[in-house]
Structures are given as structure tokens and as C-alpha cells.
């Protein structure tokens, strides 16, 4: 009788476990059917994070096409679903990739990212002045001002499509440098500015014009991301999820990344009161600012005792990061990111240097630029 009671209770517990959430049939665990690679993104060409033997248990997090997003120990990555023994009744949700600062906005083919009131009608010839450029594809207006005893140039930019917002290399990635004028002329750029000098850093994401050139972690630097829908955001170093950036890059959702930093505004567009940075002192600066899809600004700050163009007879002392942060907030930017500065900091417009760089600037590996679509 005692054995019958035990058997009956055991059967009851098994049935209860099957019926309740979290019971045997609600398991989120799958098992590898063969030796299987864990990859950083849902692609056979993505980086291999590790290889696991047949029979390894993995936690299923979601589905992305033919790939499962899984967790093995502390590692998160992707495995081919066909090589996993997945419970038949396991409900797998699509993978949701975190993309800070990116909404669900998807421009229609041919739709302008920016307010077309700033652009000319199709077929009209560009209108060019000493500090502005307007065409059917883009609008640039540069204002020169004096802030904190230094010259500051703000290029207000509207582009119809991101084909006008590009990075340009002096030669090949990590292979060669040139003066900014040479690089700008090579791509027929209207406006160009110092970029992030990511080629001089040993680690961190580098995506230029939609092409991934390096896909490694850098836990010390904020990452600026320009998405393919025209939105821009800065991801703090401590909040960056490497696997999510990999998935977004693989899906073609990222147009540019910048890897110098730091971020100059918080998530609400407000200035920071202090910075933990070794480059916080007065310096020449180069900055990208963001207002909305298709609307950006390039900001160039002169310094290191160069002569002022705005107030002849005075010298440029540069801006601290705190002063620069406050200035970017005053422009009304939603996000702003500090690029390479010092002697590298320089702005080029319509065939000539527009700022006053120290010693004429140094040779650069790449620049950020605005140009007419179709120029390569």
C-alpha cells in the first residue's frame, strides 16, 4: 500500500510539473546535436566566440531567421537552429536587438531624411557662398563665433540621404595619411572635418559607410553610432552590448561608428558638469552634433594660441570638455560626440581650410565629410 501511494504521488507531481509554467514542457533549454560553434552574430561569417561539443545544454533566448540566440554559461551568441534539439512546444520569440537612440522610423525609398524646405528643387544648380552650400541634396551653413576666448565654427547640415554623410580614408584602412584637403578633394567633398583616428586605437568597433572594418570590444570608450535611418546616439562605454552591435552591423542597421569620445551630452541633451578624461583641458576640438534624422552639425574649435579670425589681434585658447559640453547644449543638440582634437583638429569647406589649425594641422588617416550623392 505504501509503495502504491508513493507511485501515485510521483505521477501526480510529474503531471503537475508538465501543466505548470516552468515545468518540464516549458523548459527553455536546448541541446547541441553535434559539435557546434557559437558566433557573435546570426551569420556563418560572424566571429566564432567558442565551440561546444555534442550534448551541450544551452539556454534559448530567441530566434533570428535560421539562427537561435543562446546563452552558454556567461557567453551569449548565435547557433544554427537546425543543429539544436529544441523542445517541440517551446515558444521562441524573435530576437529584439537593443539599439539605444534608434526608433522604428524606416524612411521610404527616395524619402528625404530632412526638412526639404532647406533644399533646392530637383534640377537646380547649387547655390554657393563663402560659408554656405545649398543643393537639391544637402544644405550647409557655417557660422563663426567667439566662445570662451576662442574661435568656434558651427556647420549646420541637412542631408536628403546618408549617401551624403560619409567617411573618407587617405588611402586604405590603417594604411596611409594625407592632409585633409587631399582627402576631401579625392572624394569631391564640400565639407570635411577631422574624424576619430580609430586606426590609432587597438580595439573597438569601426564601421565606415556601412562596412565593418573592425569588430572588437573597447570597454573604455563611448561609442557614437549613426544608424541607417539617420538617427544618431552615443552609447556609454559601460552600457555597450557587444553582441547587439554585432547583430545590428550584420543586419545593415549601422552606417557609421565613431570611437574617440567622450559623449558631450547626457541622454536628455544636457551638458555634463565634469569629465573623467585626460583630454579635458583647453584644446582645439572637433565635434559631431545631432538634432534629428538628416539634421546634424560639425563643430570646429580653434586653440593653442593660433590667431583669431573672428576677432583679429586675439588668440585662440581652445575649450575644455566642460565648456564644450555646455556649448553643444546651447546649440540644442540631442546628442554630441567629441572627435580627435589638438593639432589634428581642422575644418575644410569648398576647396580650402576654413578654420585655423595648429601648425596647419597634421596628416590624417580619415575624415568625416558631406558630399553630393554618388561621389566615391
HELIX and SHEET records of a PDB file:
HELIX    1   1 UNK A    2  UNK A   19  1                                  18    
HELIX    2   2 UNK A   24  UNK A   26  5                                   3    
HELIX    3   3 UNK A   81  UNK A   83  5                                   3    
HELIX    4   4 UNK A  116  UNK A  118  5                                   3    
HELIX    5   5 UNK A  162  UNK A  164  5                                   3    
HELIX    6   6 UNK A  180  UNK A  187  1                                   8    
HELIX    7   7 UNK A  198  UNK A  200  5                                   3    
HELIX    8   8 UNK A  237  UNK A  239  5                                   3    
HELIX    9   9 UNK A  242  UNK A  250  1                                   9    
HELIX   10  10 UNK A  321  UNK A  330  1                                  10    
HELIX   11  11 UNK A  342  UNK A  344  5                                   3    
HELIX   12  12 UNK A  358  UNK A  360  5                                   3    
SHEET    1   A 5 UNK A  75  UNK A  80  0                                        
SHEET    2   A 5 UNK A  67  UNK A  72 -1                                        
SHEET    3   A 5 UNK A  57  UNK A  64 -1                                        
SHEET    4   A 5 UNK A  29  UNK A  32 -1                                        
SHEET    5   A 5 UNK A  84  UNK A  85 -1                                        
SHEET    1   B 2 UNK A  36  UNK A  39  0                                        
SHEET    2   B 2 UNK A  48  UNK A  52 -1                                        
SHEET    1   C 7 UNK A 127  UNK A 128  0                                        
SHEET    2   C 7 UNK A 132  UNK A 134 -1                                        
SHEET    3   C 7 UNK A 138  UNK A 146 -1                                        
SHEET    4   C 7 UNK A 151  UNK A 159 -1                                        
SHEET    5   C 7 UNK A 295  UNK A 301 -1                                        
SHEET    6   C 7 UNK A 285  UNK A 292 -1                                        
SHEET    7   C 7 UNK A 335  UNK A 338 -1                                        
SHEET    1   D 5 UNK A 165  UNK A 169  0                                        
SHEET    2   D 5 UNK A 366  UNK A 370 -1                                        
SHEET    3   D 5 UNK A 191  UNK A 194 -1                                        
SHEET    4   D 5 UNK A 347  UNK A 349 -1                                        
SHEET    5   D 5 UNK A 352  UNK A 353 -1                                        
SHEET    1   E 2 UNK A 206  UNK A 208  0                                        
SHEET    2   E 2 UNK A 211  UNK A 214 -1                                        
SHEET    1   F 3 UNK A 232  UNK A 235  0                                        
SHEET    2   F 3 UNK A 223  UNK A 227 -1                                        
SHEET    3   F 3 UNK A 254  UNK A 258 -1                                        
SHEET    1   G 2 UNK A 306  UNK A 307  0                                        
SHEET    2   G 2 UNK A 315  UNK A 316 -1                                        
END                                                                             
